[in-house]
Amino acid sequence: MKTHPPIQKIEVQQARLLRHKILRPHQPPEACIYPNDNTTNTAHFGAFVTGELVGIASIFNEPPPQAKDPFAWRIRGMATETAMRGKGYGGLLLNACIDYAASQNGSYIWCNARTTVMGFYEKFGFRAQGEEFELPGIGPHFLMALTLANL
């Protein structure tokens, strides 16, 4: 039997299914379509267990608000099935995004992290930028960033 790596590039449609199920179940499926989903240098990654997609993350070449850095990358739509949390898949997905941005000569990576998962991102070197803010219908977040120049 052929084994597959736990983290693989996936199609955007696969990512959108889990985005809706895990991140935005109370919103219409259209809320899971992000503006840069189909940009040529965007990457979508999936975590697989016995062939089943259990986690996702997308990374876009996009500067944060009020910045113009063309080498900034944004992680968005990162989610893991509830039963699979705490097993390392989120870290593997995050590392796949970091490696991808570095391979694209990225200067730094940022994301809007839910306040409840700040500690997860901090373990990977991300630091909060500014104050906590509310994303309507989603909850409290912090903008978190990781500089790639020192990696």
N, C-alpha and C positions, 0 to 999 in steps of 0.2 A: 504494500500500500504506500502510495506517495504521500509524503508529509509536506505541508506548506508552512512557510514562515508565519508567525503569529501576526506580523504587521505587513500589510500590503497596500499598494496604491489601489484605490477603488474609484468607481464612477460616481459622479455627483448625485445621481438618483439614489444610489445606495446610502449615501450620507444623509440625504434629505429624509429618508424613511426613519432613521434613528433620531435625527434632530427633532422631528415631530413627536415621536413616541416618548422621548426622554426629556427634551428641553422645553418643548412648547405644546404639550398635549391639549391645553385649553384654548389654543389659538388655531386658526385655519391653517391647512397645509401650506398655503402660499406664504405664510410668515416664515417658513423655513427655506425660502429661496433668497439667497444673498446676492447682492449686486455683482460681486466678482467671481461667482461660482464657476463661470465658464471661460474665464480669462485663460489664455494659453499657458501662463506660468503658474497658475493656481494648482495646488496639489491637494488631493483628498486621500486620507489614510484610514484604513480599517484594521481593527484587531479581530482576529478570528480564533475561535475555539472549536475544534472538530468540524471545521467548515462553516460554522455559524458566525455571522458578523455580530460582535458583542460590544464594540466600541468604535468611535469615529473621531476624527479631527480634520479640520481643513486649514490651509495656510494660504494667505493672499499677500501679494506685493501691494501694500497699502499703508500710507503713513497714518499716525494717530491724529486725532483732532488738533488743530492749530499747529501742525508740523508739516514740513514739505520734504522730508527726507525720502528720496526716491529708492533708497536701499532698505527701508523699513518693511517688515513683514508682520502680518496680523494673523494670529491664531483665532479661529472662530468655530463655533459649533462643536466643541469638544464634549463628548459624552460617553459614558460606559453604562451598560445594562446594570441595574441595581444588584443583581445576584453576582456580578463579576467584579464589583468594586473591591478595592483592597488587595487585588491579586497581581498588581503590577502592570496591567494593560494600559492604564492611563499614562504611566511613566514611559512605556514603550512608544505610545502614540506621540507624546510630547517630544521625546528624543527624535522621533522620525521627522517631526516638524522642524526642530532645531537644526538637525543635520541638513534638511532640505534647504532651509533659508541660508545656512552657511555655504552650501554648494552653489547658491545663486548670488554669492557675494553680498549677502545681507549684512547690514550694520547692527541692527537690533530687531528683536521680536517683541511684540506687545499683544495684549489681549484685555478684554473687559472680563475680569474674573469675578464670579459670584463671591461675595464676602465669605461664605461658608467654606470655600475651597482655597482661600489664600495660602494656607499652610502648604498645600500640595505644590503650588507654583513656587513658593519660597524654597522648598527642598531642591529645586532645580536652578536656583539662582535668580529667579524673578524677584523684583522689588516693587512695592506699591508706589505709584506716582500720584500725588495729590490726595484729595479727600474722597471719602465714600460718596457714591451717587446712586440714584435709583433709576433703573430702566423700567419704564411703565409696563405693568403686566408681567414682569419677570422677577424683579426684586433688587436688593442692594448689591452693588458691585464696586470694585476698585479697578482702575487702569493699572496693569502690572506690566513691567518691561524687563527684558534681559538684553544686555549688551553682548554682541557676538565678537567684537574685536579682541576680547581677552580669552576667547575659548581656544 
